[in-house]
Amino acid sequence: MFKNSKVNYLVTVLLGGLLVLGIYGQYTFSSTVPRKIKIGTTYMTMNNSFYKIVNDEIEKVVDERGGTLYNRDPALSVDKQCEQIKSFISKGVDTIIINPVDSGNQKINKSLKKAKQEGIKIVVVDSQLRDKRLSDTTIISDNYKAGVLDAKKMMRTVSKADILLLEHKDTLSAVDRINGFLDTISKNPHYHVVSRKESYGQTEIAMPIVEKVIDQGVHFDVIMALNDRSAIGALAAVKEKKLKNKIYIYGVDGSPDMKSLLYNTSDVQATVAQSPISMGKIAVSTAYKLFKEEKTKRIITVPVTLIDKKNINQFDLSGWQ
């Protein structure tokens, strides 16, 4: 009887010790293995290779460090982007990297506020939010300067012009480009804006819009497009309508398609190059700094460069910079 009690006591002590050891070991293991980052990315549309390149740079680093990346495509839909933000919150992401469909939309603002309340960091790329309090860091190209560079190139090329603007008014980066262009030509009475059209930065939208302007009999000899995709749509419309007068076309992005046109034809005059590679690298670096509770800049501006016939040989035609 005494022996059995002693054995039971020893077994109980042994099991208790193993339990404590197991809990301690689990705690020690979990405290020494760092938690991996989780990032959600949502850009206004993935129907644009610019954002694919940005995301590729982010994905490279996250994969190398064993983190998790959720990439979603709202396809220019505010409601879809809000649902994606909600999904990121439910997945417990540490950072949301966003290119907003609409920079000032209250639905997007409300969704991002909920994310911030959950402790999620917000990194905005290639645009800004009108409510700057919602972002921890905003990474943008020097968009105003992009418009200035296109305007100066146009003014060196033609002494007067009737200008068609292709815009995307919901996106602050696009607004800044157009404003840079307009401010630069504002004091010269020989440059007139004859029409302003919303293209959402999309080739398939820009083409029929420009065709309609042509059909309405509006005369223009310069097209200033907020980006290369809409510039290429405009060129397609000009070709389709077989306009006899020379049309000078300017874009922003430095996309492979636009660089190829610059190199091989005289159909377009210039583009101002952004760097989605740099933007992606900065975005993921910033996300990791925020993850480690390190300080980051509120606004990071990436330089831009004019590309025209004179310097096109300095650029890779097949890829982005």
RODO-2510 file (C-alpha; in nm, 4 decimals, decimal comma):
residues 321
     n   res          X          Y          Z
     1     m     0,0000     0,0000     0,0000
     2     f     0,2801     0,2351     0,0976
     3     k     0,4786     0,1351    -0,2116
     4     n     0,1862     0,2123    -0,4427
     5     s     0,1380     0,5561    -0,2877
     6     k     0,5046     0,6312    -0,3285
     7     v     0,5004     0,5207    -0,6912
     8     n     0,1909     0,7290    -0,7621
     9     y     0,3522     1,0287    -0,5991
    10     l     0,6701     0,9904    -0,8061
    11     v     0,4681     0,9522    -1,1263
    12     t     0,2665     1,2636    -1,0425
    13     v     0,5817     1,4643    -0,9728
    14     l     0,7432     1,3386    -1,2924
    15     l     0,4411     1,4246    -1,5068
    16     g     0,4157     1,7653    -1,3462
    17     g     0,7804     1,8299    -1,4178
    18     l     0,7422     1,7264    -1,7789
    19     l     0,4388     1,9522    -1,8150
    20     v     0,6267     2,2517    -1,6743
    21     l     0,9256     2,1702    -1,8932
    22     g     0,7022     2,1477    -2,2001
    23     i     0,5350     2,4808    -2,1296
    24     y     0,8731     2,6442    -2,0650
    25     g     1,0166     2,4939    -2,3834
    26     q     0,7214     2,6106    -2,5895
    27     y     0,7488     2,9616    -2,4427
    28     t     1,1232     2,9710    -2,5014
    29     f     1,0840     2,8486    -2,8610
    30     s     0,8082     3,0955    -2,9423
    31     s     0,9999     3,3837    -2,7879
    32     t     1,3195     3,3087    -2,9804
    33     v     1,1555     3,2553    -3,3227
    34     p     1,0533     3,5974    -3,4610
    35     r     0,7008     3,6417    -3,5921
    36     k     0,6857     3,6696    -3,9713
    37     i     0,5283     3,9694    -4,1374
    38     k     0,1925     3,9570    -4,3156
    39     i     0,1245     4,2195    -4,5826
    40     g    -0,1846     4,2911    -4,7909
    41     t    -0,1464     4,4780    -5,1215
    42     t    -0,4260     4,6327    -5,3249
    43     y    -0,3669     4,8609    -5,6250
    44     m    -0,6380     5,0413    -5,8201
    45     t    -0,5997     4,7876    -6,1028
    46     m    -0,3616     4,5075    -6,1915
    47     n    -0,4453     4,5782    -6,5567
    48     n    -0,1303     4,7893    -6,5568
    49     s     0,2173     4,6411    -6,5591
    50     f     0,3392     4,9286    -6,3385
    51     y     0,1623     4,7807    -6,0364
    52     k     0,2708     4,4281    -6,1234
    53     i     0,6337     4,5433    -6,1082
    54     v     0,5756     4,7229    -5,7762
    55     n     0,4190     4,4080    -5,6336
    56     d     0,6913     4,1803    -5,7722
    57     e     0,9550     4,3761    -5,5796
    58     i     0,7513     4,3468    -5,2600
    59     e     0,6904     3,9758    -5,3150
    60     k     1,0629     3,9025    -5,3629
    61     v     1,1546     4,0379    -5,0213
    62     v     0,8556     3,8913    -4,8363
    63     d     0,9262     3,5465    -4,9819
    64     e     1,2965     3,5683    -4,8971
    65     r     1,2144     3,6500    -4,5354
    66     g     0,9429     3,3870    -4,4994
    67     g     0,6525     3,6282    -4,4683
    68     t     0,3049     3,6164    -4,6228
    69     l     0,1784     3,8434    -4,9001
    70     y    -0,1861     3,8755    -5,0030
    71     n    -0,2281     4,0610    -5,3342
    72     r    -0,5741     4,1679    -5,4510
    73     d    -0,7072     4,3482    -5,7605
    74     p    -1,0053     4,5845    -5,7115
    75     a    -1,0262     4,6487    -6,0880
    76     l    -1,1016     5,0205    -6,0342
    77     s    -1,3909     4,9401    -5,7968
    78     v    -1,4122     5,1287    -5,4678
    79     d    -1,6440     4,8644    -5,3203
    80     k    -1,4054     4,5825    -5,4127
    81     q    -1,1111     4,7655    -5,2601
    82     c    -1,3068     4,8174    -4,9377
    83     e    -1,3882     4,4460    -4,9255
    84     q    -1,0210     4,3682    -4,9764
    85     i    -0,9219     4,5933    -4,6864
    86     k    -1,1827     4,4184    -4,4709
    87     s    -1,0355     4,0818    -4,5732
    88     f    -0,6848     4,1995    -4,4820
    89     i    -0,8114     4,2988    -4,1365
    90     s    -0,9658     3,9545    -4,0835
    91     k    -0,6393     3,7896    -4,1880
    92     g    -0,4511     3,9921    -3,9283
    93     v    -0,2043     4,1585    -4,1643
    94     d     0,0596     4,3858    -4,0180
    95     t     0,0666     4,6319    -4,3088
    96     i    -0,1627     4,7275    -4,5951
    97     i     0,0136     4,8656    -4,9025
    98     i    -0,2504     5,0472    -5,1059
    99     n    -0,2864     5,2435    -5,4244
   100     p    -0,6349     5,3884    -5,3722
   101     v    -0,8973     5,3634    -5,6451
   102     d    -1,0248     5,7046    -5,5315
   103     s    -0,7957     5,9213    -5,3170
   104     g    -1,0787     6,0940    -5,1319
   105     n    -1,3492     5,8282    -5,1179
   106     q    -1,5175     5,8095    -4,7777
   107     k    -1,5775     5,4338    -4,8007
   108     i    -1,2064     5,3700    -4,8494
   109     n    -1,1250     5,6148    -4,5681
   110     k    -1,3651     5,4365    -4,3329
   111     s    -1,2150     5,0959    -4,4180
   112     l    -0,8617     5,2214    -4,3585
   113     k    -0,9642     5,3790    -4,0266
   114     k    -1,0871     5,0385    -3,9112
   115     a    -0,7557     4,8870    -4,0166
   116     k    -0,5624     5,1467    -3,8180
   117     q    -0,7819     5,0832    -3,5138
   118     e    -0,6659     4,7217    -3,5336
   119     g    -0,3039     4,8382    -3,5252
   120     i    -0,2420     4,7800    -3,8961
   121     k     0,0074     5,0125    -4,0641
   122     i    -0,0884     5,1854    -4,3901
   123     v     0,1590     5,2473    -4,6731
   124     v     0,0251     5,4371    -4,9764
   125     v     0,2044     5,4000    -5,3108
   126     d     0,1922     5,5964    -5,6390
   127     s    -0,0769     5,8321    -5,5105
   128     q    -0,1921     6,0043    -5,1931
   129     l    -0,4947     5,9910    -4,9694
   130     r    -0,6702     6,3235    -4,9304
   131     d    -0,6870     6,2487    -4,5574
   132     k    -0,3122     6,2238    -4,4953
   133     r    -0,3685     6,1172    -4,1326
   134     l    -0,4683     5,7712    -4,2535
   135     s    -0,1267     5,6779    -4,3937
   136     d     0,1871     5,6015    -4,1970
   137     t     0,3994     5,6554    -4,5086
   138     t     0,3181     5,7738    -4,8610
   139     i     0,5534     5,6838    -5,1461
   140     i     0,5048     5,8834    -5,4635
   141     s     0,6876     5,9895    -5,7747
   142     d     0,7492     6,3605    -5,8184
   143     n     0,4242     6,3853    -6,0103
   144     y     0,4050     6,7627    -6,0310
   145     k     0,7526     6,7718    -6,1830
   146     a     0,6464     6,5043    -6,4349
   147     g     0,3841     6,7455    -6,5684
   148     v     0,6374     7,0281    -6,5712
   149     l     0,8879     6,8218    -6,7712
   150     d     0,6278     6,7257    -7,0328
   151     a     0,5190     7,0894    -7,0648
   152     k     0,8739     7,2165    -7,1086
   153     k     0,9442     6,9495    -7,3701
   154     m     0,6278     7,0474    -7,5580
   155     m     0,7213     7,4180    -7,5454
   156     r     1,0648     7,3408    -7,6892
   157     t     0,8994     7,1444    -7,9700
   158     v     0,6064     7,3652    -8,0752
   159     s     0,5658     7,7408    -8,0365
   160     k     0,1860     7,7197    -8,0057
   161     a    -0,0657     7,4413    -7,9506
   162     d    -0,4281     7,3417    -7,9026
   163     i    -0,4139     7,0837    -7,6252
   164     l    -0,6327     6,7874    -7,5318
   165     l    -0,5864     6,6721    -7,1723
   166     l    -0,6535     6,3135    -7,0654
   167     e    -0,7104     6,3028    -6,6900
   168     h    -0,7976     6,0856    -6,3909
   169     k    -0,9493     6,3281    -6,1433
   170     d    -1,0019     6,0754    -5,8611
   171     t    -0,6287     6,0135    -5,8293
   172     l    -0,4143     6,2846    -5,6724
   173     s    -0,0982     6,1706    -5,8496
   174     a    -0,2703     6,2232    -6,1853
   175     v    -0,4084     6,5588    -6,0724
   176     d    -0,0579     6,6704    -5,9728
   177     r     0,0793     6,5790    -6,3166
   178     i    -0,1872     6,7758    -6,4985
   179     n    -0,1426     7,0719    -6,2612
   180     g     0,2337     7,0709    -6,3204
   181     f     0,1696     7,0822    -6,6939
   182     l    -0,0938     7,3559    -6,6743
   183     d     0,1032     7,5764    -6,4348
   184     t     0,4047     7,5629    -6,6668
   185     i     0,2128     7,6795    -6,9747
   186     s    -0,0206     7,9193    -6,7899
   187     k     0,1727     8,2391    -6,8664
   188     n     0,2090     8,1707    -7,2378
   189     p    -0,1020     8,2729    -7,4366
   190     h    -0,0008     8,0588    -7,7344
   191     y    -0,0934     7,7325    -7,5603
   192     h    -0,4649     7,6613    -7,5251
   193     v    -0,6434     7,3697    -7,3600
   194     v    -0,9365     7,2940    -7,5901
   195     s    -1,0757     6,9889    -7,4105
   196     r    -1,0309     6,7903    -7,0873
   197     k    -1,1472     6,4285    -7,0777
   198     e    -1,1586     6,1608    -6,8077
   199     s    -0,9705     5,8483    -6,9155
   200     y    -0,9088     5,6724    -6,5791
   201     g    -0,5579     5,6089    -6,7104
   202     q    -0,6795     5,3179    -6,9232
   203     t    -0,6015     5,2500    -7,2912
   204     e    -0,9415     5,0980    -7,3659
   205     i    -1,1198     5,4023    -7,2208
   206     a    -0,8932     5,6684    -7,3717
   207     m    -0,9251     5,5443    -7,7287
   208     p    -1,3046     5,5876    -7,7747
   209     i    -1,2993     5,9142    -7,5807
   210     v    -1,0399     6,0653    -7,8147
   211     e    -1,2269     5,9295    -8,1173
   212     k    -1,5389     6,1076    -7,9922
   213     v    -1,3491     6,4353    -7,9508
   214     i    -1,2264     6,4000    -8,3097
   215     d    -1,5772     6,3220    -8,4344
   216     q    -1,7057     6,6364    -8,2607
   217     g    -1,4702     6,8430    -8,4753
   218     v    -1,2531     6,9681    -8,1890
   219     h    -0,9145     7,0749    -8,3242
   220     f    -0,6059     6,9786    -8,1260
   221     d    -0,2429     6,9136    -8,2099
   222     v    -0,1105     6,8138    -7,8660
   223     i    -0,2299     6,5417    -7,6296
   224     m    -0,1095     6,5541    -7,2711
   225     a    -0,1980     6,2240    -7,1051
   226     l    -0,1763     6,1540    -6,7338
   227     n     0,0001     5,8236    -6,8081
   228     d     0,1366     5,6113    -7,0906
   229     r    -0,1633     5,3790    -7,1077
   230     s    -0,4000     5,6638    -7,1905
   231     a    -0,1406     5,8160    -7,4266
   232     i    -0,1278     5,4874    -7,6194
   233     g    -0,5095     5,4786    -7,6326
   234     a    -0,5048     5,8311    -7,7715
   235     l    -0,2488     5,7316    -8,0351
   236     a    -0,4707     5,4420    -8,1409
   237     a    -0,7609     5,6823    -8,1872
   238     v    -0,5477     5,9228    -8,3919
   239     k    -0,4359     5,6344    -8,6144
   240     e    -0,7904     5,5017    -8,6491
   241     k    -0,9264     5,8411    -8,7524
   242     k    -0,6291     5,9036    -8,9861
   243     l    -0,5789     6,2627    -8,8817
   244     k    -0,3781     6,4596    -9,1372
   245     n    -0,2242     6,7149    -8,9016
   246     k     0,0693     6,6165    -8,6805
   247     i    -0,0345     6,5241    -8,3251
   248     y     0,2255     6,5557    -8,0497
   249     i     0,1648     6,3052    -7,7713
   250     y     0,3107     6,3178    -7,4185
   251     g     0,2723     6,0672    -7,1376
   252     v     0,4013     5,9715    -6,7938
   253     d     0,5407     5,6359    -6,6752
   254     g     0,8298     5,5313    -6,8978
   255     s     0,6509     5,2057    -6,9770
   256     p     0,8118     4,9527    -7,2150
   257     d     0,5390     5,0144    -7,4763
   258     m     0,5891     5,3907    -7,4734
   259     k     0,9679     5,3597    -7,4844
   260     s     0,9388     5,1251    -7,7809
   261     l     0,7215     5,3796    -7,9633
   262     l     0,9740     5,6536    -7,8889
   263     y     1,2604     5,4434    -8,0183
   264     n     1,0948     5,3030    -8,3301
   265     t     0,8513     5,5739    -8,4442
   266     s     0,7795     5,9458    -8,4431
   267     d     0,4241     5,8879    -8,3172
   268     v     0,4936     6,0056    -7,9619
   269     q     0,7213     6,2807    -7,8355
   270     a     0,8045     6,2059    -7,4720
   271     t     0,7226     6,0250    -7,1523
   272     v     0,8366     6,1007    -6,7994
   273     a     0,9779     5,7880    -6,6395
   274     q     0,8670     5,6662    -6,3012
   275     s     1,0419     5,3758    -6,1300
   276     p     0,8059     5,1041    -6,0074
   277     i     1,1125     4,8953    -5,9177
   278     s     1,2356     5,1640    -5,6771
   279     m     0,8839     5,2223    -5,5491
   280     g     0,8321     4,8535    -5,4708
   281     k     1,1662     4,8265    -5,2915
   282     i     1,0959     5,1353    -5,0828
   283     a     0,7426     5,0155    -5,0016
   284     v     0,8524     4,6760    -4,8679
   285     s     1,1476     4,8268    -4,6802
   286     t     0,9076     5,0736    -4,5176
   287     a     0,6640     4,7945    -4,4279
   288     y     0,9398     4,6079    -4,2430
   289     k     1,0498     4,9229    -4,0601
   290     l     0,6938     4,9804    -3,9436
   291     f     0,6703     4,6123    -3,8442
   292     k     0,9739     4,6647    -3,6187
   293     e     0,8229     4,9852    -3,4796
   294     e     1,0999     5,1912    -3,6397
   295     k     1,0476     5,5502    -3,7538
   296     t     0,9730     5,6141    -4,1201
   297     k     0,9280     5,9292    -4,3276
   298     r     0,5708     6,0446    -4,3742
   299     i     0,6306     6,1190    -4,7447
   300     i     0,8961     5,9651    -4,9693
   301     t     0,9323     6,1206    -5,3153
   302     v     1,0905     5,9187    -5,5968
   303     p     1,2628     6,1260    -5,8729
   304     v     1,1350     6,1263    -6,2325
   305     t     1,3178     6,1630    -6,5668
   306     l     1,2078     6,2854    -6,9088
   307     i     1,2580     6,0324    -7,1890
   308     d     1,2582     6,1508    -7,5502
   309     k     1,4384     6,0724    -7,8755
   310     k     1,7601     6,2271    -7,7473
   311     n     1,8107     5,9950    -7,4500
   312     i     1,5990     5,6876    -7,5291
   313     n     1,9174     5,4829    -7,5864
   314     q     1,9988     5,5179    -7,2180
   315     f     1,6943     5,3140    -7,1158
   316     d     1,5963     4,9476    -7,1253
   317     l     1,3236     4,9222    -7,3900
   318     s     1,1934     4,5842    -7,2769
   319     g     1,1434     4,6565    -6,9078
   320     w     1,0752     4,9150    -6,6414
   321     q     1,3326     5,1187    -6,4573
***
